[in-house]
Amino acid sequence: MKCPGCENLIEAAHITERQVRGLDIQFACPHCQATLRVNGRATRAKLMGFVLLMSGSGVMLWGPQPAWIFGLMVMIAGGGLAFAARRRESRLQCVDKPGSEAEH
């Protein structure tokens, strides 16, 4: 993942603390200490797409021959959902940057 604040790559091993807020996960960038957020809805959509992809392939493998077209449609829908959600999930959102104090 790439930090939108400092443009450095962040490895999962360098993240020490996480906060779960609803569906989203927040953590601090190890380089610039900006608070970043991972879109939790996209993560769940990616998992749902993967389950659909596997379900469709199971229908195609073990189902009767007339059900293959249904399995293929489910596989394509699941793969498209997983791919689109993965692209959205990999974009981190910057919640706040250090040194950017909001004036009240």
C-alpha positions in Angstrom: 0.0 0.0 0.0 1.1 3.5 -0.6 0.7 6.4 1.8 -1.2 9.3 0.2 0.6 11.7 2.5 4.3 10.9 2.0 4.0 8.5 -1.0 6.1 5.8 0.7 5.2 2.1 0.5 3.8 0.6 3.7 4.3 -3.0 4.5 1.8 -4.8 6.7 4.7 -5.9 9.0 5.5 -2.2 9.8 2.0 -1.4 11.1 2.1 -1.7 14.9 -1.3 -0.4 16.1 -4.7 -0.6 14.5 -8.1 0.8 15.5 -11.3 -0.6 14.2 -14.0 1.9 13.7 -17.2 0.4 12.4 -16.3 -1.3 9.1 -13.1 0.8 8.6 -9.6 0.1 10.0 -7.4 3.0 10.9 -3.7 3.0 11.5 -0.7 5.4 11.5 1.8 5.5 8.6 5.2 4.4 10.0 7.0 7.0 7.9 5.0 10.3 8.4 2.6 9.3 11.2 -0.5 10.3 9.2 -3.6 8.5 10.2 -4.8 6.4 7.3 -8.1 4.4 6.8 -8.8 1.2 4.9 -12.3 1.0 3.4 -13.9 -1.8 5.3 -16.9 -2.1 2.9 -14.5 -2.7 0.1 -12.8 -5.5 2.1 -16.1 -7.2 2.7 -17.2 -6.8 -0.9 -13.9 -8.4 -2.0 -14.5 -11.4 0.3 -18.0 -11.7 -1.0 -16.8 -11.6 -4.6 -14.2 -14.3 -3.8 -17.0 -16.5 -2.2 -19.1 -16.0 -5.4 -16.1 -16.9 -7.6 -15.5 -20.1 -5.6 -19.3 -21.0 -5.5 -19.6 -20.5 -9.3 -16.5 -22.7 -9.9 -18.0 -25.4 -7.6 -21.2 -25.4 -9.5 -19.3 -25.7 -12.8 -17.1 -28.5 -11.4 -19.7 -30.7 -9.6 -23.0 -29.5 -10.8 -25.1 -31.0 -13.7 -24.2 -29.8 -17.2 -27.3 -27.5 -17.6 -26.1 -25.6 -14.5 -22.7 -24.7 -16.0 -24.0 -21.5 -17.5 -25.3 -20.4 -14.1 -22.0 -21.2 -12.5 -20.1 -19.3 -15.2 -22.3 -16.2 -14.7 -21.8 -16.4 -10.9 -18.0 -16.8 -11.4 -17.8 -13.7 -13.7 -19.9 -11.6 -11.3 -17.8 -12.7 -8.3 -14.5 -12.1 -10.1 -15.6 -8.7 -11.3 -16.8 -7.7 -7.8 -13.6 -9.0 -6.2 -11.4 -7.2 -8.7 -13.2 -3.9 -8.4 -13.3 -4.0 -4.6 -9.6 -4.9 -4.4 -8.8 -1.8 -6.4 -10.9 0.4 -4.1 -9.5 -1.3 -1.0 -5.9 -0.7 -2.0 -6.5 3.1 -2.0 -5.9 4.4 1.5 -7.8 7.5 2.7 -5.8 10.0 4.8 -7.8 10.9 7.9 -5.4 13.5 9.3 -1.8 14.5 8.7 0.5 15.5 11.6 1.1 19.2 11.7 -2.1 20.1 9.9 -4.0 21.3 13.0 -7.5 22.5 12.2 -8.3 26.0 13.4 -11.3 26.4 15.6 
